[in-house]
Amino acid sequence: MFDKFKPLADRVLVKRLEGQEKTEGGLYIPETAKEKAQTGAVVAVGAGRLNAQGNVIPMAVKAGDIVYFGKYTGTETDEQHIILREDDILGIVEK
């Protein structure tokens, strides 16, 4: 469904990464108790937002980046994908 999806303006399509399956102590977390991951891989980005003069400000993220975003931000499209504004992204996770 999202193979040919192109976000508009400063929006970003992100595919959530899998959440933790084990705690630091080694206990397994059941599916019902897992929280949704706040990290994801950028699938597609828009062109950028316009400034007051009408110029496009390029996006700081690109497809393939791993990003960290807020827990209650964006619009969920299905279980795996979320559409965010670039401002909702808190940072890029560097490898």
PyMOL Python script that loads the backbone (N, CA, C, O; Angstrom):
from pymol import cmd

cmd.read_pdbstr("""\
ATOM      1  N   MET A   1       0.822  -1.195   0.000  1.00  0.00           N
ATOM      2  CA  MET A   1       0.000   0.000   0.000  1.00  0.00           C
ATOM      3  C   MET A   1       0.870   1.265   0.000  1.00  0.00           C
ATOM      4  O   MET A   1       0.505   2.258  -0.629  1.00  0.00           O
ATOM      5  N   PHE A   2       2.002   1.242   0.690  1.00  0.00           N
ATOM      6  CA  PHE A   2       2.840   2.427   0.816  1.00  0.00           C
ATOM      7  C   PHE A   2       4.029   2.407  -0.141  1.00  0.00           C
ATOM      8  O   PHE A   2       4.952   3.209   0.004  1.00  0.00           O
ATOM      9  N   ASP A   3       4.017   1.501  -1.111  1.00  0.00           N
ATOM     10  CA  ASP A   3       5.122   1.423  -2.064  1.00  0.00           C
ATOM     11  C   ASP A   3       5.276   2.701  -2.879  1.00  0.00           C
ATOM     12  O   ASP A   3       6.396   3.105  -3.194  1.00  0.00           O
ATOM     13  N   LYS A   4       4.167   3.334  -3.220  1.00  0.00           N
ATOM     14  CA  LYS A   4       4.204   4.533  -4.057  1.00  0.00           C
ATOM     15  C   LYS A   4       3.626   5.736  -3.325  1.00  0.00           C
ATOM     16  O   LYS A   4       3.035   6.618  -3.950  1.00  0.00           O
ATOM     17  N   PHE A   5       3.789   5.779  -2.017  1.00  0.00           N
ATOM     18  CA  PHE A   5       3.257   6.872  -1.202  1.00  0.00           C
ATOM     19  C   PHE A   5       4.278   7.988  -1.132  1.00  0.00           C
ATOM     20  O   PHE A   5       5.432   7.741  -0.780  1.00  0.00           O
ATOM     21  N   LYS A   6       3.884   9.216  -1.458  1.00  0.00           N
ATOM     22  CA  LYS A   6       4.756  10.389  -1.403  1.00  0.00           C
ATOM     23  C   LYS A   6       4.134  11.392  -0.435  1.00  0.00           C
ATOM     24  O   LYS A   6       3.116  12.001  -0.765  1.00  0.00           O
ATOM     25  N   PRO A   7       4.719  11.583   0.752  1.00  0.00           N
ATOM     26  CA  PRO A   7       4.190  12.568   1.696  1.00  0.00           C
ATOM     27  C   PRO A   7       4.277  13.987   1.131  1.00  0.00           C
ATOM     28  O   PRO A   7       5.157  14.290   0.325  1.00  0.00           O
ATOM     29  N   LEU A   8       3.374  14.833   1.554  1.00  0.00           N
ATOM     30  CA  LEU A   8       3.360  16.224   1.114  1.00  0.00           C
ATOM     31  C   LEU A   8       4.076  17.114   2.126  1.00  0.00           C
ATOM     32  O   LEU A   8       4.142  16.805   3.316  1.00  0.00           O
ATOM     33  N   ALA A   9       4.602  18.212   1.629  1.00  0.00           N
ATOM     34  CA  ALA A   9       5.248  19.260   2.439  1.00  0.00           C
ATOM     35  C   ALA A   9       6.298  18.676   3.379  1.00  0.00           C
ATOM     36  O   ALA A   9       7.243  18.029   2.928  1.00  0.00           O
ATOM     37  N   ASP A  10       6.136  18.902   4.701  1.00  0.00           N
ATOM     38  CA  ASP A  10       7.159  18.467   5.666  1.00  0.00           C
ATOM     39  C   ASP A  10       6.743  17.197   6.405  1.00  0.00           C
ATOM     40  O   ASP A  10       7.113  17.000   7.562  1.00  0.00           O
ATOM     41  N   ARG A  11       5.982  16.345   5.742  1.00  0.00           N
ATOM     42  CA  ARG A  11       5.549  15.100   6.367  1.00  0.00           C
ATOM     43  C   ARG A  11       6.497  13.951   6.004  1.00  0.00           C
ATOM     44  O   ARG A  11       7.150  13.960   4.960  1.00  0.00           O
ATOM     45  N   VAL A  12       6.546  12.966   6.903  1.00  0.00           N
ATOM     46  CA  VAL A  12       7.465  11.841   6.769  1.00  0.00           C
ATOM     47  C   VAL A  12       6.694  10.547   7.050  1.00  0.00           C
ATOM     48  O   VAL A  12       5.956  10.466   8.032  1.00  0.00           O
ATOM     49  N   LEU A  13       6.860   9.549   6.201  1.00  0.00           N
ATOM     50  CA  LEU A  13       6.282   8.227   6.441  1.00  0.00           C
ATOM     51  C   LEU A  13       7.335   7.367   7.120  1.00  0.00           C
ATOM     52  O   LEU A  13       8.436   7.193   6.597  1.00  0.00           O
ATOM     53  N   VAL A  14       6.994   6.828   8.291  1.00  0.00           N
ATOM     54  CA  VAL A  14       7.929   6.043   9.088  1.00  0.00           C
ATOM     55  C   VAL A  14       7.338   4.664   9.341  1.00  0.00           C
ATOM     56  O   VAL A  14       6.152   4.529   9.646  1.00  0.00           O
ATOM     57  N   LYS A  15       8.177   3.644   9.211  1.00  0.00           N
ATOM     58  CA  LYS A  15       7.784   2.278   9.565  1.00  0.00           C
ATOM     59  C   LYS A  15       8.374   1.980  10.932  1.00  0.00           C
ATOM     60  O   LYS A  15       9.591   2.008  11.115  1.00  0.00           O
ATOM     61  N   ARG A  16       7.495   1.693  11.896  1.00  0.00           N
ATOM     62  CA  ARG A  16       7.950   1.431  13.261  1.00  0.00           C
ATOM     63  C   ARG A  16       8.856   0.208  13.306  1.00  0.00           C
ATOM     64  O   ARG A  16       8.639  -0.774  12.596  1.00  0.00           O
ATOM     65  N   LEU A  17       9.874   0.286  14.153  1.00  0.00           N
ATOM     66  CA  LEU A  17      10.735  -0.867  14.402  1.00  0.00           C
ATOM     67  C   LEU A  17      10.103  -1.689  15.518  1.00  0.00           C
ATOM     68  O   LEU A  17       9.289  -1.182  16.290  1.00  0.00           O
ATOM     69  N   GLU A  18      10.478  -2.938  15.597  1.00  0.00           N
ATOM     70  CA  GLU A  18       9.916  -3.828  16.615  1.00  0.00           C
ATOM     71  C   GLU A  18      10.266  -3.339  18.012  1.00  0.00           C
ATOM     72  O   GLU A  18      11.367  -2.841  18.246  1.00  0.00           O
ATOM     73  N   GLY A  19       9.326  -3.481  18.940  1.00  0.00           N
ATOM     74  CA  GLY A  19       9.554  -3.112  20.329  1.00  0.00           C
ATOM     75  C   GLY A  19      10.388  -4.158  21.047  1.00  0.00           C
ATOM     76  O   GLY A  19      10.724  -5.198  20.481  1.00  0.00           O
ATOM     77  N   GLN A  20      10.714  -3.877  22.282  1.00  0.00           N
ATOM     78  CA  GLN A  20      11.513  -4.811  23.073  1.00  0.00           C
ATOM     79  C   GLN A  20      10.714  -6.078  23.346  1.00  0.00           C
ATOM     80  O   GLN A  20       9.507  -6.027  23.581  1.00  0.00           O
ATOM     81  N   GLU A  21      11.403  -7.219  23.311  1.00  0.00           N
ATOM     82  CA  GLU A  21      10.763  -8.479  23.636  1.00  0.00           C
ATOM     83  C   GLU A  21      11.181  -8.975  25.011  1.00  0.00           C
ATOM     84  O   GLU A  21      10.512  -9.817  25.610  1.00  0.00           O
ATOM     85  N   LYS A  22      12.312  -8.437  25.512  1.00  0.00           N
ATOM     86  CA  LYS A  22      12.812  -8.836  26.822  1.00  0.00           C
ATOM     87  C   LYS A  22      13.172  -7.597  27.624  1.00  0.00           C
ATOM     88  O   LYS A  22      13.583  -6.579  27.066  1.00  0.00           O
ATOM     89  N   THR A  23      13.014  -7.694  28.937  1.00  0.00           N
ATOM     90  CA  THR A  23      13.444  -6.618  29.810  1.00  0.00           C
ATOM     91  C   THR A  23      14.949  -6.751  30.026  1.00  0.00           C
ATOM     92  O   THR A  23      15.555  -7.744  29.623  1.00  0.00           O
ATOM     93  N   GLU A  24      15.545  -5.752  30.660  1.00  0.00           N
ATOM     94  CA  GLU A  24      16.977  -5.810  30.939  1.00  0.00           C
ATOM     95  C   GLU A  24      17.318  -6.966  31.871  1.00  0.00           C
ATOM     96  O   GLU A  24      18.434  -7.485  31.847  1.00  0.00           O
ATOM     97  N   GLY A  25      16.349  -7.365  32.691  1.00  0.00           N
ATOM     98  CA  GLY A  25      16.559  -8.477  33.615  1.00  0.00           C
ATOM     99  C   GLY A  25      16.390  -9.839  32.978  1.00  0.00           C
ATOM    100  O   GLY A  25      16.649 -10.860  33.615  1.00  0.00           O
ATOM    101  N   GLY A  26      15.949  -9.869  31.696  1.00  0.00           N
ATOM    102  CA  GLY A  26      15.823 -11.129  30.986  1.00  0.00           C
ATOM    103  C   GLY A  26      14.413 -11.687  30.918  1.00  0.00           C
ATOM    104  O   GLY A  26      14.207 -12.768  30.366  1.00  0.00           O
ATOM    105  N   LEU A  27      13.430 -10.968  31.472  1.00  0.00           N
ATOM    106  CA  LEU A  27      12.051 -11.439  31.417  1.00  0.00           C
ATOM    107  C   LEU A  27      11.438 -11.106  30.067  1.00  0.00           C
ATOM    108  O   LEU A  27      11.680 -10.032  29.517  1.00  0.00           O
ATOM    109  N   TYR A  28      10.647 -12.022  29.535  1.00  0.00           N
ATOM    110  CA  TYR A  28       9.973 -11.788  28.265  1.00  0.00           C
ATOM    111  C   TYR A  28       8.695 -10.994  28.490  1.00  0.00           C
ATOM    112  O   TYR A  28       7.947 -11.259  29.431  1.00  0.00           O
ATOM    113  N   ILE A  29       8.451 -10.025  27.626  1.00  0.00           N
ATOM    114  CA  ILE A  29       7.269  -9.174  27.716  1.00  0.00           C
ATOM    115  C   ILE A  29       6.182  -9.775  26.832  1.00  0.00           C
ATOM    116  O   ILE A  29       6.413 -10.002  25.644  1.00  0.00           O
ATOM    117  N   PRO A  30       4.981 -10.041  27.398  1.00  0.00           N
ATOM    118  CA  PRO A  30       3.906 -10.594  26.565  1.00  0.00           C
ATOM    119  C   PRO A  30       3.413  -9.566  25.544  1.00  0.00           C
ATOM    120  O   PRO A  30       3.548  -8.361  25.757  1.00  0.00           O
ATOM    121  N   GLU A  31       2.844 -10.040  24.441  1.00  0.00           N
ATOM    122  CA  GLU A  31       2.360  -9.161  23.358  1.00  0.00           C
ATOM    123  C   GLU A  31       1.403  -8.094  23.875  1.00  0.00           C
ATOM    124  O   GLU A  31       1.460  -6.950  23.424  1.00  0.00           O
ATOM    125  N   THR A  32       0.530  -8.443  24.806  1.00  0.00           N
ATOM    126  CA  THR A  32      -0.486  -7.505  25.289  1.00  0.00           C
ATOM    127  C   THR A  32       0.113  -6.379  26.119  1.00  0.00           C
ATOM    128  O   THR A  32      -0.499  -5.318  26.243  1.00  0.00           O
ATOM    129  N   ALA A  33       1.291  -6.585  26.688  1.00  0.00           N
ATOM    130  CA  ALA A  33       1.908  -5.570  27.545  1.00  0.00           C
ATOM    131  C   ALA A  33       2.943  -4.716  26.820  1.00  0.00           C
ATOM    132  O   ALA A  33       3.454  -3.752  27.389  1.00  0.00           O
ATOM    133  N   LYS A  34       3.257  -5.059  25.574  1.00  0.00           N
ATOM    134  CA  LYS A  34       4.272  -4.308  24.840  1.00  0.00           C
ATOM    135  C   LYS A  34       3.769  -2.921  24.479  1.00  0.00           C
ATOM    136  O   LYS A  34       2.608  -2.739  24.114  1.00  0.00           O
ATOM    137  N   GLU A  35       4.657  -1.954  24.586  1.00  0.00           N
ATOM    138  CA  GLU A  35       4.347  -0.608  24.127  1.00  0.00           C
ATOM    139  C   GLU A  35       4.806  -0.470  22.689  1.00  0.00           C
ATOM    140  O   GLU A  35       5.735  -1.151  22.254  1.00  0.00           O
ATOM    141  N   LYS A  36       4.154   0.409  21.961  1.00  0.00           N
ATOM    142  CA  LYS A  36       4.563   0.638  20.575  1.00  0.00           C
ATOM    143  C   LYS A  36       5.925   1.311  20.559  1.00  0.00           C
ATOM    144  O   LYS A  36       6.225   2.173  21.384  1.00  0.00           O
ATOM    145  N   ALA A  37       6.730   0.900  19.613  1.00  0.00           N
ATOM    146  CA  ALA A  37       8.089   1.442  19.502  1.00  0.00           C
ATOM    147  C   ALA A  37       8.053   2.917  19.140  1.00  0.00           C
ATOM    148  O   ALA A  37       7.169   3.364  18.408  1.00  0.00           O
ATOM    149  N   GLN A  38       9.010   3.665  19.651  1.00  0.00           N
ATOM    150  CA  GLN A  38       9.134   5.082  19.345  1.00  0.00           C
ATOM    151  C   GLN A  38      10.281   5.332  18.385  1.00  0.00           C
ATOM    152  O   GLN A  38      10.702   6.473  18.193  1.00  0.00           O
ATOM    153  N   THR A  39      10.780   4.283  17.792  1.00  0.00           N
ATOM    154  CA  THR A  39      11.806   4.406  16.767  1.00  0.00           C
ATOM    155  C   THR A  39      11.286   3.766  15.487  1.00  0.00           C
ATOM    156  O   THR A  39      10.469   2.846  15.515  1.00  0.00           O
ATOM    157  N   GLY A  40      11.777   4.273  14.377  1.00  0.00           N
ATOM    158  CA  GLY A  40      11.332   3.726  13.108  1.00  0.00           C
ATOM    159  C   GLY A  40      12.266   4.105  11.981  1.00  0.00           C
ATOM    160  O   GLY A  40      13.130   4.971  12.119  1.00  0.00           O
ATOM    161  N   ALA A  41      12.069   3.437  10.870  1.00  0.00           N
ATOM    162  CA  ALA A  41      12.857   3.703   9.666  1.00  0.00           C
ATOM    163  C   ALA A  41      12.047   4.598   8.744  1.00  0.00           C
ATOM    164  O   ALA A  41      10.873   4.331   8.488  1.00  0.00           O
ATOM    165  N   VAL A  42      12.660   5.649   8.248  1.00  0.00           N
ATOM    166  CA  VAL A  42      11.995   6.567   7.332  1.00  0.00           C
ATOM    167  C   VAL A  42      11.823   5.863   5.987  1.00  0.00           C
ATOM    168  O   VAL A  42      12.789   5.385   5.394  1.00  0.00           O
ATOM    169  N   VAL A  43      10.576   5.809   5.517  1.00  0.00           N
ATOM    170  CA  VAL A  43      10.265   5.156   4.246  1.00  0.00           C
ATOM    171  C   VAL A  43      10.219   6.186   3.121  1.00  0.00           C
ATOM    172  O   VAL A  43      10.761   5.951   2.041  1.00  0.00           O
ATOM    173  N   ALA A  44       9.572   7.328   3.371  1.00  0.00           N
ATOM    174  CA  ALA A  44       9.452   8.373   2.357  1.00  0.00           C
ATOM    175  C   ALA A  44       9.358   9.732   3.034  1.00  0.00           C
ATOM    176  O   ALA A  44       8.864   9.840   4.156  1.00  0.00           O
ATOM    177  N   VAL A  45       9.831  10.768   2.350  1.00  0.00           N
ATOM    178  CA  VAL A  45       9.769  12.135   2.879  1.00  0.00           C
ATOM    179  C   VAL A  45       9.166  13.066   1.834  1.00  0.00           C
ATOM    180  O   VAL A  45       9.262  12.817   0.632  1.00  0.00           O
ATOM    181  N   GLY A  46       8.546  14.140   2.309  1.00  0.00           N
ATOM    182  CA  GLY A  46       8.018  15.161   1.422  1.00  0.00           C
ATOM    183  C   GLY A  46       9.128  16.084   0.945  1.00  0.00           C
ATOM    184  O   GLY A  46      10.296  15.894   1.286  1.00  0.00           O
ATOM    185  N   ALA A  47       8.759  17.073   0.164  1.00  0.00           N
ATOM    186  CA  ALA A  47       9.740  18.001  -0.405  1.00  0.00           C
ATOM    187  C   ALA A  47      10.288  18.974   0.632  1.00  0.00           C
ATOM    188  O   ALA A  47      11.418  19.443   0.493  1.00  0.00           O
ATOM    189  N   GLY A  48       9.521  19.283   1.659  1.00  0.00           N
ATOM    190  CA  GLY A  48       9.935  20.249   2.674  1.00  0.00           C
ATOM    191  C   GLY A  48       8.864  21.307   2.847  1.00  0.00           C
ATOM    192  O   GLY A  48       7.917  21.373   2.063  1.00  0.00           O
ATOM    193  N   ARG A  49       9.009  22.135   3.870  1.00  0.00           N
ATOM    194  CA  ARG A  49       7.996  23.176   4.097  1.00  0.00           C
ATOM    195  C   ARG A  49       8.443  24.491   3.473  1.00  0.00           C
ATOM    196  O   ARG A  49       9.619  24.699   3.177  1.00  0.00           O
ATOM    197  N   LEU A  50       7.475  25.359   3.288  1.00  0.00           N
ATOM    198  CA  LEU A  50       7.759  26.662   2.698  1.00  0.00           C
ATOM    199  C   LEU A  50       8.024  27.680   3.793  1.00  0.00           C
ATOM    200  O   LEU A  50       7.371  27.659   4.837  1.00  0.00           O
ATOM    201  N   ASN A  51       8.993  28.583   3.556  1.00  0.00           N
ATOM    202  CA  ASN A  51       9.220  29.671   4.495  1.00  0.00           C
ATOM    203  C   ASN A  51       8.355  30.868   4.088  1.00  0.00           C
ATOM    204  O   ASN A  51       7.559  30.765   3.154  1.00  0.00           O
ATOM    205  N   ALA A  52       8.503  31.987   4.772  1.00  0.00           N
ATOM    206  CA  ALA A  52       7.669  33.163   4.515  1.00  0.00           C
ATOM    207  C   ALA A  52       7.867  33.733   3.106  1.00  0.00           C
ATOM    208  O   ALA A  52       6.958  34.356   2.559  1.00  0.00           O
ATOM    209  N   GLN A  53       9.028  33.528   2.528  1.00  0.00           N
ATOM    210  CA  GLN A  53       9.296  34.039   1.187  1.00  0.00           C
ATOM    211  C   GLN A  53       8.838  33.073   0.095  1.00  0.00           C
ATOM    212  O   GLN A  53       8.932  33.393  -1.090  1.00  0.00           O
ATOM    213  N   GLY A  54       8.347  31.902   0.480  1.00  0.00           N
ATOM    214  CA  GLY A  54       7.880  30.926  -0.493  1.00  0.00           C
ATOM    215  C   GLY A  54       8.942  29.956  -0.959  1.00  0.00           C
ATOM    216  O   GLY A  54       8.711  29.179  -1.885  1.00  0.00           O
ATOM    217  N   ASN A  55      10.105  29.992  -0.329  1.00  0.00           N
ATOM    218  CA  ASN A  55      11.176  29.056  -0.677  1.00  0.00           C
ATOM    219  C   ASN A  55      11.008  27.757   0.104  1.00  0.00           C
ATOM    220  O   ASN A  55      10.557  27.775   1.249  1.00  0.00           O
ATOM    221  N   VAL A  56      11.365  26.639  -0.505  1.00  0.00           N
ATOM    222  CA  VAL A  56      11.264  25.342   0.147  1.00  0.00           C
ATOM    223  C   VAL A  56      12.477  25.122   1.045  1.00  0.00           C
ATOM    224  O   VAL A  56      13.619  25.244   0.604  1.00  0.00           O
ATOM    225  N   ILE A  57      12.213  24.795   2.310  1.00  0.00           N
ATOM    226  CA  ILE A  57      13.268  24.447   3.255  1.00  0.00           C
ATOM    227  C   ILE A  57      13.424  22.923   3.167  1.00  0.00           C
ATOM    228  O   ILE A  57      12.481  22.198   3.483  1.00  0.00           O
ATOM    229  N   PRO A  58      14.586  22.425   2.748  1.00  0.00           N
ATOM    230  CA  PRO A  58      14.756  20.976   2.564  1.00  0.00           C
ATOM    231  C   PRO A  58      14.641  20.213   3.880  1.00  0.00           C
ATOM    232  O   PRO A  58      14.867  20.760   4.960  1.00  0.00           O
ATOM    233  N   MET A  59      14.285  18.946   3.760  1.00  0.00           N
ATOM    234  CA  MET A  59      14.109  18.084   4.924  1.00  0.00           C
ATOM    235  C   MET A  59      15.469  17.673   5.494  1.00  0.00           C
ATOM    236  O   MET A  59      16.437  17.499   4.755  1.00  0.00           O
ATOM    237  N   ALA A  60      15.524  17.523   6.809  1.00  0.00           N
ATOM    238  CA  ALA A  60      16.756  17.093   7.470  1.00  0.00           C
ATOM    239  C   ALA A  60      16.885  15.574   7.481  1.00  0.00           C
ATOM    240  O   ALA A  60      17.983  15.049   7.665  1.00  0.00           O
ATOM    241  N   VAL A  61      15.776  14.865   7.284  1.00  0.00           N
ATOM    242  CA  VAL A  61      15.810  13.397   7.254  1.00  0.00           C
ATOM    243  C   VAL A  61      15.655  12.921   5.821  1.00  0.00           C
ATOM    244  O   VAL A  61      15.159  13.638   4.952  1.00  0.00           O
ATOM    245  N   LYS A  62      16.093  11.688   5.601  1.00  0.00           N
ATOM    246  CA  LYS A  62      15.968  11.098   4.266  1.00  0.00           C
ATOM    247  C   LYS A  62      15.527   9.649   4.433  1.00  0.00           C
ATOM    248  O   LYS A  62      15.606   9.088   5.526  1.00  0.00           O
ATOM    249  N   ALA A  63      15.071   9.060   3.358  1.00  0.00           N
ATOM    250  CA  ALA A  63      14.642   7.661   3.391  1.00  0.00           C
ATOM    251  C   ALA A  63      15.801   6.790   3.854  1.00  0.00           C
ATOM    252  O   ALA A  63      16.935   6.952   3.404  1.00  0.00           O
ATOM    253  N   GLY A  64      15.503   5.873   4.748  1.00  0.00           N
ATOM    254  CA  GLY A  64      16.521   4.975   5.283  1.00  0.00           C
ATOM    255  C   GLY A  64      17.026   5.373   6.657  1.00  0.00           C
ATOM    256  O   GLY A  64      17.600   4.539   7.357  1.00  0.00           O
ATOM    257  N   ASP A  65      16.829   6.640   7.075  1.00  0.00           N
ATOM    258  CA  ASP A  65      17.266   7.077   8.403  1.00  0.00           C
ATOM    259  C   ASP A  65      16.442   6.377   9.478  1.00  0.00           C
ATOM    260  O   ASP A  65      15.259   6.097   9.282  1.00  0.00           O
ATOM    261  N   ILE A  66      17.077   6.095  10.616  1.00  0.00           N
ATOM    262  CA  ILE A  66      16.380   5.583  11.791  1.00  0.00           C
ATOM    263  C   ILE A  66      16.135   6.788  12.692  1.00  0.00           C
ATOM    264  O   ILE A  66      17.074   7.489  13.068  1.00  0.00           O
ATOM    265  N   VAL A  67      14.866   7.028  13.039  1.00  0.00           N
ATOM    266  CA  VAL A  67      14.508   8.224  13.801  1.00  0.00           C
ATOM    267  C   VAL A  67      13.800   7.841  15.097  1.00  0.00           C
ATOM    268  O   VAL A  67      13.233   6.756  15.224  1.00  0.00           O
ATOM    269  N   TYR A  68      13.849   8.755  16.043  1.00  0.00           N
ATOM    270  CA  TYR A  68      13.156   8.634  17.326  1.00  0.00           C
ATOM    271  C   TYR A  68      12.090   9.712  17.358  1.00  0.00           C
ATOM    272  O   TYR A  68      12.366  10.872  17.050  1.00  0.00           O
ATOM    273  N   PHE A  69      10.861   9.336  17.733  1.00  0.00           N
ATOM    274  CA  PHE A  69       9.750  10.294  17.742  1.00  0.00           C
ATOM    275  C   PHE A  69       8.944  10.147  19.021  1.00  0.00           C
ATOM    276  O   PHE A  69       9.067   9.147  19.728  1.00  0.00           O
ATOM    277  N   GLY A  70       8.117  11.144  19.315  1.00  0.00           N
ATOM    278  CA  GLY A  70       7.305  11.149  20.520  1.00  0.00           C
ATOM    279  C   GLY A  70       6.260  10.047  20.531  1.00  0.00           C
ATOM    280  O   GLY A  70       5.843   9.555  19.482  1.00  0.00           O
ATOM    281  N   LYS A  71       5.846   9.669  21.724  1.00  0.00           N
ATOM    282  CA  LYS A  71       4.914   8.561  21.901  1.00  0.00           C
ATOM    283  C   LYS A  71       3.535   8.844  21.307  1.00  0.00           C
ATOM    284  O   LYS A  71       2.918   7.941  20.742  1.00  0.00           O
ATOM    285  N   TYR A  72       3.047  10.053  21.418  1.00  0.00           N
ATOM    286  CA  TYR A  72       1.679  10.365  20.995  1.00  0.00           C
ATOM    287  C   TYR A  72       1.633  11.302  19.798  1.00  0.00           C
ATOM    288  O   TYR A  72       0.685  12.076  19.665  1.00  0.00           O
ATOM    289  N   THR A  73       2.620  11.252  18.935  1.00  0.00           N
ATOM    290  CA  THR A  73       2.659  12.146  17.780  1.00  0.00           C
ATOM    291  C   THR A  73       2.294  11.402  16.509  1.00  0.00           C
ATOM    292  O   THR A  73       2.346  10.174  16.454  1.00  0.00           O
ATOM    293  N   GLY A  74       1.928  12.153  15.501  1.00  0.00           N
ATOM    294  CA  GLY A  74       1.687  11.589  14.182  1.00  0.00           C
ATOM    295  C   GLY A  74       0.318  10.964  14.005  1.00  0.00           C
ATOM    296  O   GLY A  74      -0.505  10.937  14.920  1.00  0.00           O
ATOM    297  N   THR A  75       0.102  10.465  12.802  1.00  0.00           N
ATOM    298  CA  THR A  75      -1.136   9.802  12.429  1.00  0.00           C
ATOM    299  C   THR A  75      -0.815   8.361  12.073  1.00  0.00           C
ATOM    300  O   THR A  75      -0.062   8.097  11.135  1.00  0.00           O
ATOM    301  N   GLU A  76      -1.390   7.430  12.826  1.00  0.00           N
ATOM    302  CA  GLU A  76      -1.147   6.021  12.553  1.00  0.00           C
ATOM    303  C   GLU A  76      -1.983   5.586  11.363  1.00  0.00           C
ATOM    304  O   GLU A  76      -3.183   5.853  11.312  1.00  0.00           O
ATOM    305  N   THR A  77      -1.358   4.920  10.412  1.00  0.00           N
ATOM    306  CA  THR A  77      -2.070   4.457   9.228  1.00  0.00           C
ATOM    307  C   THR A  77      -2.417   2.978   9.330  1.00  0.00           C
ATOM    308  O   THR A  77      -3.469   2.552   8.854  1.00  0.00           O
ATOM    309  N   ASP A  78      -1.555   2.211   9.936  1.00  0.00           N
ATOM    310  CA  ASP A  78      -1.799   0.799  10.238  1.00  0.00           C
ATOM    311  C   ASP A  78      -0.909   0.432  11.417  1.00  0.00           C
ATOM    312  O   ASP A  78      -0.343   1.317  12.058  1.00  0.00           O
ATOM    313  N   GLU A  79      -0.778  -0.837  11.710  1.00  0.00           N
ATOM    314  CA  GLU A  79       0.024  -1.269  12.861  1.00  0.00           C
ATOM    315  C   GLU A  79       1.497  -0.906  12.747  1.00  0.00           C
ATOM    316  O   GLU A  79       2.167  -0.735  13.765  1.00  0.00           O
ATOM    317  N   GLN A  80       2.010  -0.785  11.532  1.00  0.00           N
ATOM    318  CA  GLN A  80       3.443  -0.579  11.355  1.00  0.00           C
ATOM    319  C   GLN A  80       3.828   0.827  10.923  1.00  0.00           C
ATOM    320  O   GLN A  80       4.943   1.261  11.215  1.00  0.00           O
ATOM    321  N   HIS A  81       2.959   1.551  10.244  1.00  0.00           N
ATOM    322  CA  HIS A  81       3.329   2.840   9.650  1.00  0.00           C
ATOM    323  C   HIS A  81       2.676   4.012  10.375  1.00  0.00           C
ATOM    324  O   HIS A  81       1.568   3.912  10.900  1.00  0.00           O
ATOM    325  N   ILE A  82       3.398   5.116  10.383  1.00  0.00           N
ATOM    326  CA  ILE A  82       2.911   6.354  10.991  1.00  0.00           C
ATOM    327  C   ILE A  82       3.393   7.519  10.127  1.00  0.00           C
ATOM    328  O   ILE A  82       4.510   7.504   9.610  1.00  0.00           O
ATOM    329  N   ILE A  83       2.531   8.530   9.980  1.00  0.00           N
ATOM    330  CA  ILE A  83       2.894   9.737   9.235  1.00  0.00           C
ATOM    331  C   ILE A  83       3.128  10.850  10.250  1.00  0.00           C
ATOM    332  O   ILE A  83       2.257  11.161  11.063  1.00  0.00           O
ATOM    333  N   LEU A  84       4.322  11.444  10.189  1.00  0.00           N
ATOM    334  CA  LEU A  84       4.722  12.492  11.130  1.00  0.00           C
ATOM    335  C   LEU A  84       5.088  13.759  10.386  1.00  0.00           C
ATOM    336  O   LEU A  84       5.432  13.715   9.204  1.00  0.00           O
ATOM    337  N   ARG A  85       5.014  14.886  11.071  1.00  0.00           N
ATOM    338  CA  ARG A  85       5.627  16.109  10.569  1.00  0.00           C
ATOM    339  C   ARG A  85       7.098  16.050  10.966  1.00  0.00           C
ATOM    340  O   ARG A  85       7.455  15.404  11.951  1.00  0.00           O
ATOM    341  N   GLU A  86       7.931  16.712  10.214  1.00  0.00           N
ATOM    342  CA  GLU A  86       9.358  16.707  10.537  1.00  0.00           C
ATOM    343  C   GLU A  86       9.598  17.248  11.950  1.00  0.00           C
ATOM    344  O   GLU A  86      10.517  16.795  12.631  1.00  0.00           O
ATOM    345  N   ASP A  87       8.792  18.202  12.393  1.00  0.00           N
ATOM    346  CA  ASP A  87       8.933  18.774  13.736  1.00  0.00           C
ATOM    347  C   ASP A  87       8.657  17.756  14.839  1.00  0.00           C
ATOM    348  O   ASP A  87       9.133  17.924  15.962  1.00  0.00           O
ATOM    349  N   ASP A  88       7.885  16.687  14.533  1.00  0.00           N
ATOM    350  CA  ASP A  88       7.571  15.659  15.519  1.00  0.00           C
ATOM    351  C   ASP A  88       8.722  14.687  15.737  1.00  0.00           C
ATOM    352  O   ASP A  88       8.729  13.938  16.714  1.00  0.00           O
ATOM    353  N   ILE A  89       9.687  14.695  14.835  1.00  0.00           N
ATOM    354  CA  ILE A  89      10.844  13.800  14.974  1.00  0.00           C
ATOM    355  C   ILE A  89      11.819  14.443  15.956  1.00  0.00           C
ATOM    356  O   ILE A  89      12.224  15.595  15.798  1.00  0.00           O
ATOM    357  N   LEU A  90      12.183  13.660  16.981  1.00  0.00           N
ATOM    358  CA  LEU A  90      13.047  14.183  18.031  1.00  0.00           C
ATOM    359  C   LEU A  90      14.523  14.080  17.680  1.00  0.00           C
ATOM    360  O   LEU A  90      15.333  14.872  18.161  1.00  0.00           O
ATOM    361  N   GLY A  91      14.874  13.118  16.854  1.00  0.00           N
ATOM    362  CA  GLY A  91      16.276  12.976  16.473  1.00  0.00           C
ATOM    363  C   GLY A  91      16.509  11.799  15.558  1.00  0.00           C
ATOM    364  O   GLY A  91      15.659  10.921  15.407  1.00  0.00           O
ATOM    365  N   ILE A  92      17.678  11.801  14.953  1.00  0.00           N
ATOM    366  CA  ILE A  92      18.102  10.706  14.082  1.00  0.00           C
ATOM    367  C   ILE A  92      19.056   9.824  14.877  1.00  0.00           C
ATOM    368  O   ILE A  92      20.005  10.317  15.487  1.00  0.00           O
ATOM    369  N   VAL A  93      18.799   8.518  14.868  1.00  0.00           N
ATOM    370  CA  VAL A  93      19.653   7.575  15.576  1.00  0.00           C
ATOM    371  C   VAL A  93      20.834   7.254  14.661  1.00  0.00           C
ATOM    372  O   VAL A  93      20.656   6.724  13.564  1.00  0.00           O
ATOM    373  N   GLU A  94      22.035   7.578  15.124  1.00  0.00           N
ATOM    374  CA  GLU A  94      23.225   7.335  14.326  1.00  0.00           C
ATOM    375  C   GLU A  94      23.750   5.945  14.616  1.00  0.00           C
ATOM    376  O   GLU A  94      23.652   5.448  15.737  1.00  0.00           O
ATOM    377  N   LYS A  95      24.307   5.327  13.595  1.00  0.00           N
ATOM    378  CA  LYS A  95      24.775   3.936  13.712  1.00  0.00           C
ATOM    379  C   LYS A  95      26.143   3.875  14.329  1.00  0.00           C
ATOM    380  O   LYS A  95      26.693   2.788  14.504  1.00  0.00           O
TER     381      LYS A  95
END
""", "prot")
cmd.dss("prot")
cmd.show_as("cartoon", "prot")
cmd.util.cbc("prot")
cmd.orient("prot")
